[in-house]
Amino acid sequence: MSGDWRAAKRAATRRTIQQHALALFAAQGYEATTVEEIAAAAGVSHMTFFRYFPQKEAVVESDDYDPLMARLLAARPAGEPPLVALHAALRQTYHHVLAVDRDAMATRVQLVMSTPALRSRLWVAQDSTVALFADGLAARAGVAEPDLTMTAQAAAALGASGAALTAWAAAPERDLVALLDAAFAALHAGFGEPGGRPLGDA
């Protein structure tokens, strides 16, 4: 019980720090906000901040979305096509996040889109997310490692998700799940272009 209490307390402190950080970023800008200001607003010490987040950027980047997505992907019906499974798992993830964390999610996406330092770090984070998705597809297929097709499917799904989030950040009144559906519809349709022919045969 004591271990559960400590874990819950740590999670609550982490959420508090992140909430105050996002509020400060929205009010005065990411670059203008210091770690000291975030710690003071959250009622914790400077050192406590760094016990939860290794640097300021991590406050924006840190979330539980990838593990949730991985669990939802693993729970999809066996035999479901990979892109269908990825789409469904992302839809479920978005529904959950919008229900419990909509404002914070919108703020984070807008910050990433408007802050060069955060955008550059996004590429690194995306690599790990693609790997997570591809590993999930491999597990569903009963193989130890994802192949090129699985990695391409994972990257395509993440690209569709990113396109939906970018459109939503520009117009938060739009329906994020509908944007995701539209992005995946484009994937399934192949963008209306012929495919499968090597460039060397053009």
N, C-alpha and C positions, 0 to 999 in steps of 0.2 A: 504493500500500500504506500509506504514512504517513497519508494522509487517512482510510483505512478504520480504521486503528488509533486515530486521534484521535477519530473518530466513536464507535467502540466504547468508548473510555475515557470519553467524555462520557456516553454512555448508561448505563454502569456507575455512574458517579458520581451521576447523576440517580436511578437506582434505589436506590442506597444511601441517599441523602438521604430519599427518599420512604419507604423501609422503616423507617428510624429515626423519622421523623416520625409515621407511622401507629402504631408501637409506643408512642411517647410519648403520642399522643392517646388510645389505648386504655387506657393505664395511669393517666393523670392528668387526662384531659379535654382537649378542644380548646382551650377558652378559657384554661385554666391553663398551657398550653404556649407557650413563647416561641420565636422564631426562633433566639435564641442557644442555647437548650437543644438544639434540633434540630441546629444546626450542630456543636455540641460532641459530641453523640452520634454524628454521622456522620463526625467527624474532619475537618471542613472549616471554613473561616473563615466569618464572618458574611457577608462580601462574596461569597464563592463561592456561598453559598446563593442570594443574589439574582441571580447570573448564570444560575441554573437555574430559579428560581421567582420571579416578580415580587412575590408576597406570600404570606403563610402559607396563605391559602385555596387557592392554586394547587396546593399539594402534594396536596390531596384531590381537586381537580377534574381534574388533569392525567392523561391516559391516551392510549393509542393505539387505543382501541376504535372511535371514529368512522371513522378512516381504514381500519381493518380491515373494518368493516361496509360502507363504501363500495366497497371492492375486491370483497368477496363479493357484494354486490348487483349490481355490474357483470358478474360472472361467471355469474349465474343464466341459465338457458336463455331464449333469445329467445321472446317470446310468452307467457311465464308471467304470470298475472295479477298486478297490482302488489302486493296484500296477501299473496299466496302467496310472491312473491319476497322481500318485506320480512321475512316470517315466517321463511323459510328462511335468509336471510342473518343475521338476529338469532340464530337457533338455532345456526348455525355459529360465530358470534362468541362466544356464551355457552359453547359446548362448549370452544372454545379458551381463553377466559379462565379458566374453572373448572379446566382442566387445568394451567395454568401460574401462576395468580395468584389462586386461590380465596380465601385468607385475606385478602389485601389488598383484594380486591373487596368482601368481606363487611364489613370494617372501614370502608371508604370509604362504602358505602351506609348503614351504621348511623350513621356520623358525620353525613352529610347529613340523615338523617331526624331526628336528635336535636339539631342545632345550627341555630338560627334564621338566623344569619349565612350559613351555607352553603346553607340552603334557599332564601333569597331570591336568591342568586346562581345557583341551579339554573335559574331561569326564563330568565335570559339565555343560559345554556349550551344549554337546550332549544331556543331559537329557532334557534341555529346548527345544531343537529342536525337539526331539521325541515327547514331549508333544504338541508342536505347530502343528506338522504333524498329530498326532492322533486327536487333536481337530478339525482340518480341515476335517478329514475323518468323524468324528461324525456329524459335521455340514452338510456335504454332504448327510449323511444318515438320517438327520432330527431327531437326538437324542441329548439329552443334554450333555451326557458324553461319551467318547470313552470306548469301552469294551476292553477285553484282545486281541481279534483278531485285532482290529484297532491299538492298541498299538504295537503289534507284527509286523504288516504291516509297521507301521511308522518306527520302529527300523530297520526292514529289508531294507527299502528304504534308510535310513541314512547310514546303513552299506555298501550298494552298492555304494552310493555316496562317502563315505570315502575310499573305496577300489579304486575307480576310481581316486580320488584326490591323493592318495598315489602313485599309479603307474605313474600318470602324473608328480608329484613332482620329481620322480626319473628320468624321461625322458620327459622334457617339450616339446620336438619336437613332441611327440605323440598327437593324437587328443583326447582331453578330453571328448568330447561328445561321440565319438566312444567307449572310455573306459567305460563310464557310460552305454552305450547300452549293452556292453558285460557283465558288472556286473549284469544288470537287466535280461539279457538273462539267466544267471546262476540261478538267483532267480526263474524265470518262469519255468525253466527246472527242478528245484528241485535238482540241482547238480548231476543228474543221480542216486540218491539214493532213495530207498523205504522210504515212510514216513507214518505217521499216526498211528503207532503201539506204544503203551506205552512201556517204557523200561522194566517194570515189566513183560511184556509178552514175553520177548526175550528168 
